[in-house]
Amino acid sequence: MDRRQFLRAAALGGVAAVGSRSRIAQAAGSPDIAGKVSSLLNNTANVVGSILNQPAKNSPIDTIVILMMENRSFDHYLGWLPDDDAYMYAGTEAYGERFHVDGRTDLSYIDPATGREVRTYHLPSHPGEQLAWRGCGHPDPGHGPLQGRAQRDHGFLANSSGNDAFALGYFRKEDLPTYAPLASHFTIFDRYHCSLLSSTYPNRLYLQSAQCGDDMDPPLPIDELGFDWPAIWDRLLAAGVSCANYFVDLPTSIFFGPRMVPIVRPFADFFVDAALGQLPHVVLLDPGFISGFRTDDHPVGDMRVAQAFTANVVKAITKSPQWGRTALFITYDEWGGFFDHVAPALMADGRASSTDTKNFGQAGFRVPTFMVSPYALPNYVDHRPYDHTSILRFIEWRFLGAPAEGPGGSGWWLTERDRHAYNIGASLQSTKRSDIYVSPVPQVPLASTPCQGYWMQDVPEIDSHDRAGEFAAIEAPISGLDLFRTSGYLERIGLADRGPSLTPRELVGS
């Protein structure tokens, strides 16, 4: 088998479907698991059997993988869970009558242009494949600092929200062939917020460095060749902890300039390293942001493609020799303007302010987040308040000398945000589950045809209600991520060629 054949086999090999709900409920209800979660149901970290109750050096987890997707809210993707009888039955059987998940899809918002109430709706039930799966013909829902505050204060159709009715659409269990079984078999979080009430770029900075500088929507550091403040990668490398950023078309660690080039690898290598059991201790996976067949789950890209892509990532992890030592976190950079009924949280932050528009302590809306590990409780909901820096907090506990919880100790944190963040590893158990997870088959769709245009993003004086038919003649929106590739930045930092990779279609198995 040559290298190309090996890459394809590692990425595309078939597996069996996820086990039945009855098997999941039986595993969740076994005495060695169910008896350990009572205090977590009260949102406390000191759970009997928690992985955090042992010294970090003795932790069975030594591989932490993060897949950060794009622009979806919790209710938009997981609001159906409280209405799913099988899911709720399994949770109640395992964890008692107090089991619950805070999701909703039965909401309505006032359209200020008409004064009428507009209800949330199931997107795939709407006629038109391009609309249902891509959002063609609608503006990209608003997700900047000012748009997010309009949504927080006045609803998801408010003036200045940047939204129209597309932002009120949601998906159901049957639309999510990867996420539905992950929710049933592993742990989700119904109080996980994006770090900042702002867009993609600053939230990805918070994931990697617990800050985005002095600007909530910072300019690209193209002339400066990257930001110079510390990132988690700097701390890990200084401590001798292996790490890598695998990417499809743009590695986001390059926000921090040429010093990150040594950790950047093409996504093809992820499948190889996972299959060989050679993944580094800490891994960031970047999906395809800017290809026409994008895999990042941003609207305009077909969301079914993102489900297939994520399934391949999960399959690679669960079939890896490292699976027994791994925690995979699947999350989203921000809510993407889609509706969510829970108000954005406030977080401790060194740049917090009493002035709302300058308050970096204002987190964003909730985003779908999954913890996939043989140490994760099945069909479980962790209700503690988290944000992206809670993943940093887990990494810092496991590898950098941070205490299990709280701001104690010295020298391990990046900023006040991660220093005070809750550790997202609290509900991981110290004992490996005895049931065997069978990863989902990547259900590769015949993707809907690309949108024939995209709503113009550079005419803020035109309200979205008055923009019918105004398209820019491009297939996808131009974003800051595109500019990294078109500005010559990659060549200047020495990242012009990092070796062969899989095509976006190969990444989802088609």
Secondary structure, 3 states (H helix, E strand, C coil): CCHHHHHHHHHHCCCCCCCCHHHHHHHHCCHHHHCCCCCHHHCCCCCCCEHHHCCHHHCCCCEEEEEEECCCCHHHHHCCHHHCHHHHHHHHHHHCCCCCCCCCCCCEEEECCCCEEEECEEHHHCCCHHHHHHCCCCCCCCCCHHHHHHHHHHCCCCCCCCCCHHHHEECCHHHCCCHHHHHHHCEEECCEECCCCCCHHHHHHHHHHCCCCCCCCCCCCCCCCCCCCCCHHHHHHHCCCCEEEEECCCCHHHHHHHHHHHHEEEHHHHHHHHHHCCCCCEEEEECCCCCCCCCCCCCCCCHHHHHHHHHHHHHHHHCCCCHHHEEEEEEECCCCCCCCCCCCCECCCCCCCCCHHHCCCECCCECCCEEECCCCCCCEEECCCECHHHHHHHHHHHHCCCCCCCCCCCCCCCCHHHHHCCCHHHHCECCCCCCCCCCCCCCCCCCCCCCCCEECCCCCCCCHHHCCCCEECCCCCCCHHHHHHHCCHHHHCCCCCCCCCCCHHHHCCC
